[in-house]
Amino acid sequence: RLALEGAIREFKKAIEIDQDYANAHAELAVALRLLWLNGGDLSKAEAMEQAAYHAQKALWLDPDISEAYTTLAWMQDDPGKKIEYYRKAILINPNYSMGHEWLATALESTGRYHEANAIRERAFQLDPLSIPVITGFVVSLARRDLLVEAKRHVEKLADLSPHNHANLKGYLAVFGGQWSVWVQGSLNGLVINPEFSLCKVSLARQLAILGLEKEAIAIRGGNTP
């Protein structure tokens, strides 16, 4: 979160120097989205409003900026439109790993898992050290019952992102029926990083599944994707 807040300050400084710096507008839009996802102070509506302004400004200045299209994709309610924007982003920049990652998530929301798996593999090939890319790839491997490979890739997060590492190790334990390990993994992740909002969402979901609704409501914090 601190890194995102720092990035946002720098992008805003760049725009103050040059109002027509298209890439700064586009990257600021993406950073606002990511900050909201990681428990930033802005509400979703506020984050979307600010991100939309900068994404549209970027495209007005340069219609071929892939990051701006991924921001517009995030704002779409229609899954088909969302997928269309993500495809546009990676058509402009085929090496945009997060564009592939977000496209895969959008495809999964429509039940197109086979296509999403292939795109996640491509994202991982493009950036095997990206934390969100590794996370998405591990989840897709687990869903295909490729647990040995999934566990091997999880270990890459031990140094890169210890809280994600703890949370994902717990998640993989579910595929062996070890629900308590899943809960413990999320708790470990929150001990390492109390602001890990996605881990809070995960823990709340686990508690709800276990019938602990009051506890789920109490733990719920941050924002959902």
N, C-alpha and C positions, 0 to 999 in steps of 0.2 A: 504493500500500500504506500509506504513512504517513497519508494522509487517512482511509483505512478504519479504521486503528488508532485515530486520533483520534476518529472518529465512534463507535466502539465504547465508548471511555472515556466519552464524553458521554452515550450512551444508558444506560450502567450507572449513571452519576451520577444521571440523571433517575429511574431505577427505585429507587435508594436513597432518593431524596426521596419518591417516590410509588410504592409497590409495585403499585398498581392502574392505572398509566399504560399503557393498552393499546397505544397507538401506539408508545411507546418499546420495549415488548417486541417488537412486530412488526418495527420497523425494526432492532432489534438482531439479530433472527433473520436478516434479509436481509443485514445487514452481515457477520455471521459466515460466511455462505455466500460472499459476494464476497471476503472476506479469504482464505478457503481457496483459492478459484479464483486468487487473485493471489499465491500463494506464502506464505501465512501459516504460522505455526509449528504450528498445530493439524493433526492428521491429519484425514482425511475423517470417520472415525468420531467423533472428538471434536467436530468442527465440527457434524456432524449432531445429535449428542446435545444439545449446548447450544442449537443453533438450534431443535430440536424442542420443547424445554422452553419457550422464549420464544414460539414461534409458537402453541403450544397454550394457554399462559397468556393471550396476547392474545385468542384466540378465545373463551376462557372469559369474559373480561371484556367482549368486544364481538364477536359473531359475524359482523360485517360489515366486517372489515378485510382488504382485498385482499392486502396484503403477507404476511400470515400464510398465506394459501392458496398463494402462490407458493413459500413455504418448504416447505410440506407437499408440494407438487408435486415439488420437487427430490428429495425423499426416496423417491418412489415407484419401484419396480422395474417395475411394470406400465405400459407406455406409455399405455394407455387411461385409467388412473387419473390419471396425470400430466397428460394433456390435460384431463381433467375438472376437476382442481383449478385449472389455469391459466384455463380458461374461467370458472370460478366467480369468480376474481380480477377478470377484466376485465368480468364481468357487474356486479359490485359497483362497480367504477370503470372505466368505458369509456375514460377518459383516461390510464390507467396504461400508459405506453409500454413499460416493461420487462416488464410482464405480457404484452403483445402479442409482444414480442421472444422471450421464453422459450416462449410458446405456439408460435410459428413453428418454433423449434428442435425442440420435441417433435413437431410434425406432420411435420417433415422426417425424423425418426427412424423414422416409419412409412411413408415414401414419399409423403406427401401434399404434394408440392412446390408444386403450383398453389395450394392453399389457403394454404400457408405464405408464398408470395410476396405474396399479397394482404394478409396480416396484417403482414408486414414493412413493406410500403408504408404501412400505417396507423400503425405504430409510428413510422416516419420522419416522417410528417405531424404526429404528436403532439409529437415532440421531435427536430427536425432537428439539434440540437447535441449529442445524447447520443453518446458515443464507442462504446459497444457497439451502439447502434441503427444508427449510420452503418456500422459494421463489418458487421453482419448484412445490411444493405440492399445494401452494395457487393458482398458475396459472392453474394447472390441475383441481382443484376444480371449479374454475370460468368457465372454458371451459365446464364443465359438468353441469353448472347452479346450483351449490351448493354454492350459494353466502353467505348464512348465516354462513356456516362452514368456508368458505374462509375468511370472514371478522374477524371471531373469531381468526383464526390462524395468520392473519396479525398483530393483536395487540401484539402478542408475540415478534414482532420485535421492538416495541416502545422503549424498553430499550436496546435490543441487538444491533440494528442497525437503528438509527433514520432516516438516509437517505433512506435506503431500505424501511422502514416503510412508509415514505411520498410518495415514488414513487409507491409502490404497492397499497396504498389506492387510489391514483389517477387512477391506472390501473383498479381497481375494479369498479370505477365509470362509466367506459365506458359501462359496462353491463347494466347500467340504462340509457344510452344515454347521460350521462353528460361529453361530450368531453372536455369542458373547465376545469373541475375538474381534468381530466387526465393530461392536460398540466400543471395545477397548481401544481399537485403532483410531477411532474418531476422537475419543477422549485424549489419547496421546497427542494427536495432531493439534488439539486445542490447547493442551498444556504448552506445547512448543510455540504455538502462535495463536493467542487468544482472539486475534482479529480475523482468523481464517473462516470467513463467512460461509463458504461452501461446505466446510466441515461441520459447521453448526447445522446447516440444512440437512446434511447427511445424518447427523446424530438424531435430529428431531424426527426424521423419517424412520430411523431404526426404532426409536422409542415408541412411535405410533404403531409400528408393525407389531411390537411386543405388547401392545395394549396399554401402554403408559402414556395416555393422552395428555394429562396435566403436565407431566414432565416434558413431553414433546413441545407443548406450547411454551413452557418456561424457558427451555433451552434455545428455542428458535430466535435467531438474530441474523443481522446482515441482510443480504438480498439473494433472490433466486435468479438464475440465468434468464 
